[in-house]
Amino acid sequence: MAEKEYLTDTPPLKGEESKVEYAAAQYDGEPTNGELKTLDHGFTDVYDHATPEEELRVLRKIDYRLVPLLALLYLVAFVDRSNIGNAKIAGLSDDLKLVGMDYNVALTVFFVPYALFEIPSNIVLKILRPSIWISILLFCWGLVMTLMGIVNSYGGLIACRFFLGVAESGFFPGATFLLTLWYKRYEVQRRMAVFYAAASLSGAFSGLLAFAIESMKGDDGLDGWQWIFIIEGLVPVALAFVIWWLLPDNPETAKFLTKDEKELIINRLALETGSGKGKVTNSDKIQMKYIIAALKEWKTWAAVVMFWGNTIGVYGFTSTVPTVIEQLGYSSANAQLMTIPIYVFAMIMTLIFAWWGDYVQQRSPFIMAGFGIAAVGFIAELAIPHPRLPGVTYGFLFPVAAGLYCPFISIVTWTANNAAPSSKRAIAMALLISAGNLGGIAGSNVFIAAQAPVYHVGFGTCLASSVCAMITAFVLRIAYARENRQRKALLDEMGEEAIRARYTDQELLDLGDKAPFFIYTL
């Protein structure tokens, strides 16, 4: 027994059982298969002898199956939550007689349930199969969005926005967590960026789609804004019926991978401690101790401040930018189209930052740089004498969008990289996104219609939140670096064998990111 290491504290049984079968048995929501355990050292000949080319081939296989699906779903989700901005200038405000802060309240009510239900949703995700849970969420938010197209009162709009927040709450934390089950820490950000780029692209796609749908005004007695909600709501309803069998749940149960490919993916992830020593696990069951550990982690709460820098700006910006452009003297239809280049530029910057961050294996510099770019844009918007210089006003919307979108994925990935085991990571990511999305409440209320076209409070609040995010990223980097130095010093002083003598393998796995071998990403 002393000559072997296990991913659990129970030795393997004799026979042909593989660690893939054990991991599948351990995966929450899947039926167990006897008492199967892992083989020697948690490694197989498949992993030991895999070439970089073979690893790349398997990763590409996963990329083509997983990332486009999640990107499509996030595109749909973000279009559905933000299309109210397009509906507003397509007749929503006039038909429902919205006055004063009515529109801002309709934006705000979405974020209350959206924030409250994200942690419970990720707990359910760890219990159910992700494909089943995400399909349920898809159907529910598509149904709510479709019904939003037939509301005829302000109260009906508020109710629909509330239930849309309930239905969409679990998708983003669930999808981002799902990606961490497949890729190593310096591989996941670029995949997550492709997934998140759908949010940037959604602004362009939403404007283009709204422009086309608005032409249906009068069909069947419905206004253009009603058709925007109905058509864009039917899409996720239809997708729900196919995602449940298209979306892979985890490497252990993926039917599109061979047994050797599964073992390769599982084993390479087990070494993701940052030091090359020790192991982590993605096959742990959700337990209260992991939930408590995630909720008590001050670094995750600090990351929430960075998240606010994004959500305050993004949700205020996406809900207001069509109106800002319209007030520059353009028609409603042209204002919809002119949002497209802004979001395309933001998408390109998001992808560049993600690839670059994985290449240099850093997170915090890109977070600070992104919010710095946004800050420049907000300062310019505050300084421009509105409504004069419309070209300059429009031009500085580009760095605003790019600076808000491009650091976001680094914030999420940074939190994911530095939380283990997977149950703690699931809760930490949900907590980050849950508390972070409360910034959407502020963002939805700082761009006040009475201040148009200047929006001093809106642009000023977004500038302040961007600066706070930069400062927080710097503080977190210092904190993580200090703990890394302490752990490396301990390892140099005691040696690996002495540390292993102090803990069992299972205790090291349970410690997760608090284990002596775990090194944080900076």
Helices and strands as residue ranges (DSSP letters): H 19-26, G 40-42, H 45-48, H 52-82, H 84-87, I 88-92, H 93-95, H 102-109, H 111-116, H 118-127, H 130-148, H 154-168, H 171-180, H 188-213, G 214-216, G 219-221, H 224-246, G 251-253, H 259-270, H 288-296, H 298-326, H 332-360, H 364-383, H 390-395, H 397-405, H 408-417, H 422-436, H 439-443, G 449-451, H 456-494, H 496-502, H 505-511, G 512-514
